[in-house]
Amino acid sequence: MMRMISNMIRCAALMLTAMAMTACGGYTFRAKVIQGPISEISFMAADDPRIQQPGISGVWVAAFRDPQSPDRKMYGGMLSNSNGDVTFPIQGFGAGWLEEQWEVQATLKGYRRVKTNITLPSDSKKTWVLITLAPGESAEDDDFHDQFDKFH
């Protein structure tokens, strides 16, 4: 009986250690921004051929935790590089392994802005966020770009 309790305590300690290591190590948000017929946010495998497509550079991509909360907070943001790739750390506890909503936004003048709520992929090395932007302007873009220019 004592041996079984000892084994259970060891298993619980290992699980807590693994959870703590995952939470403390942070999460890496990975996305690819490409041009398409409609602006949308979806997922793709890291070996998906769309990763090799020419991307859109200079797109501001941001991630907000708990978007329905009145005190929502941006946990990361970055401009896409010349290949359309976006990679930034998210240091929030549980990012990527807790079932929770994140709002992802992407904007660049000359393209229709997109924002949607997603659950972050648990393994961002295997599953990337795919951001597709359509040429054009969104009705709210002028106000959004003015706010972006003020704070960034």
N, C-alpha and C positions, 0 to 999 in steps of 0.2 A: 504494500500500500504506500509506504514512504517513497519507494522508488518511483511509483507512478506519479505521485505529487511532485517529486523532484524533476521528473521528465517534463511535466506540464509547465512547471515554473521556467525551466530552460527554454522550452518552445516559446512561451510568452515573452521571455527576455529577448530571444532572437527576433521575434516578430516586431517588437517595439524598437529594437536597434535598427532593423531594416527600414522601418517607417521613418525613424528619426534621420537616418542617413539620406533617404530620399528627399525628405522635406528640407533638410539643411543644405543639401547640394543644389537646390534650386531646380528650375525647369528652363529649358531652352525652347523658345518659340521659333519655329521655322516655317517660312512661307515662300511661295513663288508668286510673283505678280505678272500676269500675262494679259494681252489684249484679246477680247472676244466680243461676240454680238450682244451680250447682256452682262451687266455687272452683278457678280454673285461671289459668294464665299462657300467653298466646299473642301473636301479632303482628297488627297492622292497619296499613293504609296511612294516611297522614296525612289523606287526604280521605275516610276511612271515616265513614259517618254516626254510628257509635257514639261518635265523639269529641264529638258534640253532645249525647249523652245526659247526664242529670243524673249527676254522679259522687258518690262517697263521700268526704267530707272527714275528715281526721284519721287516715288510714291510714298506718302506718309502713312505708315501702318501703326495702329495703336491697339492695345488690349486693356480692357476695363473689367475688373472683377465685380461680380454681383451688380449687373447694370440696372436692376430694378430698385436698388437701394438708394435712398436720398443722399447717402454719403459715399457713393461709388467712387472708386479710385483707379487712376490709370497706373498699371503695374509695369508697363513697358511700351516703348514706341521707338520707331526708327525709320529712316528713309531707305527705300530699296536701292540696292547697288546697281551697277551698270548691267548686270545679268537679270535684274528683277528679283534677286534673292533678298530676303529679310531674315535676320537672325538676331534675337536679343534675349537676354536673361529675364526671367520672371522669378523674383525671390519670395513671392507669397507662399505661406505655409499651405501645403497640399496641392499646389498647382500641378495639374496633369494627372493626379490620381484620385482627387475628391470629385464626386459627381456634383458639379456646380456650373452655373452659366457664366460665360465670359462674352463681353461684347467686343467684336473685332471690327475696326473701321479702317477703310483705305480711301485716300483722296489724292488727287492730282488735277490741277487745272487742265481743262480740255478733255476730261474723262468723267463719266457719271460715277459719283461717289457711292460707296457701298458700305453698309454696316449690318451686322447680323449677330445674333446670339448663338454661341456654340459651346460644346463641352470640349475642352482641350484634349488632343490625342494623348493617351498615356505614354506612348513612346514616340517622341518627336523626331527620333532618328529614322524610324520606319514609316511614319505617317506625317506628311506635311500638310499645311493649310494651303489651299490653292485659291488665290484671289484673281478673279477675272474682271477686268474693267472694260467697259464699252466707251468708245469715243462719244463726246457730247458733254453737256452741262446738266447738272441737277438743279431743280428750282431753289433748293436751299444752299447751293454751293457758295454763292457770294458771301453770305453770312458766315458760313463755316470757314472759308478761307480767310476772312477778316479776323475771326477769332484765332485761327491758327497763327497768323502773322503776328498778332499781339503777344501771344504766349510762347512762341518758339523762335 
